[in-house]
Structure formats: C-alpha cells, structure tokens
Amino acid sequence: MDRESVIEAAATHYSENDVLELDHAISVATEAHHGQKRKSGDDYISHPLQVAATLIDWGMDIDTVIAGVLHDTVEDTEIALEQIETLFGRDVAFLVDGVTKVSRARAGMRNLDSYLPQTTDNLSKLLIAVGQDVRVIIIKLADRLHNLMTLSKMPSDKRVKIARESLEVFAPMADRLGMGRVRMQIEELAFSYLDPAEYKKLKNLMKQRLGKSTRKLGYIRQEVEAELKKNDIAFEMDGRVKSIYSLYKKLKKVDGNIDDIYDLMALRIIVESNDDCYKVLGILHALYQPMIARIKDYIAVPKPNGYQSLHTTVLSKNKQIVEFQVRTKTMHEYAERGLAASFHYNEQKSSDSYTKKKPGATSLPPNLQWINELQEVASHLKSGEEIPRDQLFVDLFSDRIFVYSPSGDIYNLPEGALPLDFAYRVHSDIGYHTYSFQVNGAIHSFDKPLKNGDVVEVVTRKNVKPKADWMELVTTSHARDKLRSQLNKQESGGIFASAADILQGKAFRKK
Ligand code: MN
C-alpha cells in the first residue's frame, strides 16, 4: 500500500481538511518508521498505510483512520503520546494509546498457558481500552487482518501462535461486534496457516461440490426470480458460498459427512423492507416444501450479536435441498460490517460518545451492552488488582444469549449465565433483594443456567439480603463485582450472613 492510494481513497470520502490532516499523519508516521522494515522486506510504513486503507474501506471516521496510520508509532518509534496529542488532538491520542495498550496486552495473552500475574493485568488493560472506546478494537482488527495477510513471511513458530490467537481471540471479537465479513477473513487466513493440508483438502472438496450445485441452483434461481417479479418485489439475489473454516467446523458436527451439509451454497435475497422479507418467505414456501425445523426468524429474534435475516431450507421439485437467506439492505450491511456499520465517514464522534461513565447512559445497541459492562468492571479495579483469567474468558469470548425482562427489555449475557447474573444486570438493588426467580412463568432455581430467549422475572422481598454463598451462583464479572461490594458492606457494618440466612437461601433455592 502506498501513500497516494490512501490519499486517493480518502479524498472520495472525507472533507479537504480531514484529508490534509491524514496526509500530515502519514508524513509523521513515515518519518518515525524511517529505516524500519517489515519481515517481507517492505518499508514498515506500508503496514500502517494498509491499516488506514482498510479503515477507510470499513467507513470509519477520520480520527480512527489517522489513529490507524499512527497505531505503531508509540510502541515502535521515538514518538511520544504527548506529541500525537499536540499534533492531532486528544481523541486520536486516546485511540493510539488504546491500541498500544492492547498490543502490550496481546504480548501477555500469548503466554496464556503459563499463568503469569502480568498476563491478567494486561488483559485488564485490554478490557479498559475496549470498554472505553470500541474504535480501539476496530483498529486492532484492521491491524490483525494485515498481519495475517503477510503471515507467510514470519518464522513458522510465530506463524502458528499468531494464527491460533487470531482464531481464539480476534475472530470471536469480530463476531461479537457483528463484523461478519472480517470474522470470516480472519478465520479463513488463520485456518489456512494452522492446518494448511486440511484447508487445501476442504477447498478442493468445496470446489467439486459447488461445480455441481451451481448448475442445479441456476434453474431454481430463475424460477424464484420470475415469481418475485410477478409479485412486484424489488430484490437482488446472489449466491453465498460457505467459508472453508465454517465448513470445517460443521463437518466436525456431522461426523465428516458433507452430504449432511445443506448450506454449502445458499441463495441470498436482499429486499427493501421487513414486510418484503416475510412476503418473500411466503412465496418461497408456496413454491417449495420447507423443512420446518430449519425455518429461522432472526428478524423477530436477532442472533445475540445483532445479526438479522430469515433463513429457510426447502426441497425443490427435483428433490434438491436449497437454503435461502432473506434480509433487507440494512440487515445485510449490518451482517457484513456490524459495529463498523454505525460509523459514517464524515460523522465525527468524540471518544466521549463511547466512554460510558454512568451505567444506563448507553447509546450502544443491546447486543453490545457487554462493552459497557466490561468498562464498568474495569473501572472498579484498583491498581494491581486483577480479574481472574477464567472470568475474563467468560466475559470476553464465550457465546452470548439474549434474555428478556417481563416488560420486554432485552439483556445480553454470556452463555451459562445464572439467574442472579440477570438480577444484578437489571439493577444491583434488584440483585440485593432477590427472593426467587420465575423463568417463562415457572419457578427457576438459582443454580440453573438461563437459555436464549428466556423471559426472566426476579421476585424480590424487602427483607432479603445477599448471602455469602451467592458468590457461587454468579458467573459474570459484573454480578460478582456488585455482589462482592454488597457483601463487604454488610460485613463492615457488622452484619454477617447468619447460618440461618444461608440455610434460608438454600431452602428457597430448592423451591
Ligand atoms: Mn501494527
């Protein structure tokens, strides 16, 4: 990537002043990295330039792009953060600082197997940076993507480490942010380095299969197109091919039998409105026999990362199984770009918009609530204090579920979360006075995990207080954090949880 291409790309999206400032940043970074080389032999500056180009492509705001250009300067050159602040302002400096901290945290994460104290401390820094401004992680993803693309130049031991870390940390992170396209790019590259033989084998298998099914799909596609036109529906249709890594994961689930995988290639129909999505679904089901168990309404009930679409798998007249995905343009945009879709080139946002100092003062969608939560937990950490590593993994990388309050408010929790996690998420006072739970209208014990889609009602009693053994009945850092401080307060006030209290707690848990 060269300077001219970056400036040219920027000129079509940002104001003249913004482009001048970007140009200035490129001069500063070029000077700072002067003489440094990438493992490929290229001048080092080619890397931050590529990161900036990627961020422009993702439609990020100019501060993020400038921070992308400067992202390795504080870590790897003589430039100090203060200089960046003087030259480019507080927000750019904040972002560069965040990325620098994440890089250091990453260095710690590579040693996850050997549990060193500084490891979790580094991870805490990562949390703080991500919690304070999600743009930090978006820059990190652009950085990681380019490092993966140039990974073949690295020595093989480093290659495996970086590829594994990408699969275990960065791909789930992209997924969590709803950035489907980036997640897939990271997974494909990382997997091709981790298991080159398997990657090649599956790629060939896919090629053979697709050759056959593309021809057969052509007829179905025409049939559907004609029917949609007859119904006056404006649409675009294309074929989406399953990624090699997701094929690999799916094959493991079906004992390696590729004939059991129905969505190697799916037909994707993009329409104008939600109504049209359901109309198209109706048309498809009138045309072909749907497989009932495979109808998914992710519009009414989005996936926990915010993904929306209708999915259906049908049996064509000549007994071919075809998957369809139906969504609006907005849904499609979100599925591909996720969080990044909420940024628009010229719309300036300051770091303050992403720094959630007060709980509840959030503008992030429900599926991104975890970002605020991490921020809050991190802000309670005293210096030197750490969140246990296992806990961090629950918070950061586990799958997520959605649960609802009886009034329909939606809450995003890690998979395996217990009812008390929910109570504390709603409000720490609710957690404090929890007497029992009703889930989907039925009594639910304290130690039974919640499931996606559960409606959870917390029954509170004024005279109930938290018990010490509740610590075993929460899984999220957030709930743990709140509960611990409540227990400490009780203790310092001389009110110890009595044996009777604990017994009572156990008694109603069995109800
Ligand atoms: Mn970098």
Residues whose N, C-alpha, C, O or C-beta is under 5 A from the ligand:
A	BS01	MN	D72 D143
